[in-house]
Amino acid sequence: MEHLRLKAVLLHCPELDALTGHLRSFGQMLTERQGERLPQWLDAVRRDDLPGLHTLAAGPGARACTKCDAANFLLPALGKATPEEDG
């Protein structure tokens, strides 16, 4: 029932639908440890009219994102060692 209500709300609010998609995608990146997808995720966020997420996507860590930066970003959130700590 809740799922159907959410679907109805998302159909009437494209911004909320886009936000939901970005958040689900970000959650998937975290749980599946796919830090290499972070640059593409940031680009997708920047293309949508979502000022709150634009702030995140324009942050200092987002501007110089590389594969290593993405790993350093995602792994600590998961309680995993970063590549430098694995050494």
MOJOSUL-V184067 format. One record per residue. N is the residue number from 1. RES is the residue in one letter. SS is DSSP state (helix for helix, strand for strand, loop for the rest). NEAR is the number of other ideal C-beta (glycine too) atoms within 8 Angstrom. Layout:
n={N;N}
res={RES;RES}
ss={SS;SS}
near={NEAR;NEAR}
//
This chain:
n={1;2;3;4;5;6;7;8;9;10;11;12;13;14;15;16;17;18;19;20;21;22;23;24;25;26;27;28;29;30;31;32;33;34;35;36;37;38;39;40;41;42;43;44;45;46;47;48;49;50;51;52;53;54;55;56;57;58;59;60;61;62;63;64;65;66;67;68;69;70;71;72;73;74;75;76;77;78;79;80;81;82;83;84;85;86;87}
res={M;E;H;L;R;L;K;A;V;L;L;H;C;P;E;L;D;A;L;T;G;H;L;R;S;F;G;Q;M;L;T;E;R;Q;G;E;R;L;P;Q;W;L;D;A;V;R;R;D;D;L;P;G;L;H;T;L;A;A;G;P;G;A;R;A;C;T;K;C;D;A;A;N;F;L;L;P;A;L;G;K;A;T;P;E;E;D;G}
ss={loop;helix;helix;helix;helix;helix;helix;helix;helix;helix;helix;helix;loop;helix;helix;helix;helix;helix;helix;helix;helix;helix;helix;helix;helix;helix;helix;helix;helix;helix;helix;loop;loop;loop;helix;helix;helix;helix;helix;helix;helix;helix;helix;helix;helix;helix;helix;loop;loop;loop;helix;helix;helix;helix;helix;helix;helix;loop;loop;helix;helix;helix;helix;loop;loop;loop;helix;helix;helix;helix;helix;helix;helix;helix;helix;helix;helix;loop;loop;loop;loop;loop;helix;helix;helix;helix;loop}
near={4;5;6;7;8;8;8;8;9;10;7;5;8;5;9;9;10;10;11;9;8;14;8;8;10;9;8;9;14;10;6;6;10;8;12;7;9;13;9;7;12;11;8;10;13;9;5;10;4;11;6;7;11;10;8;9;10;8;8;5;8;10;7;7;11;6;7;7;11;14;11;11;12;14;13;9;7;8;4;7;6;10;10;6;6;6;4}
//
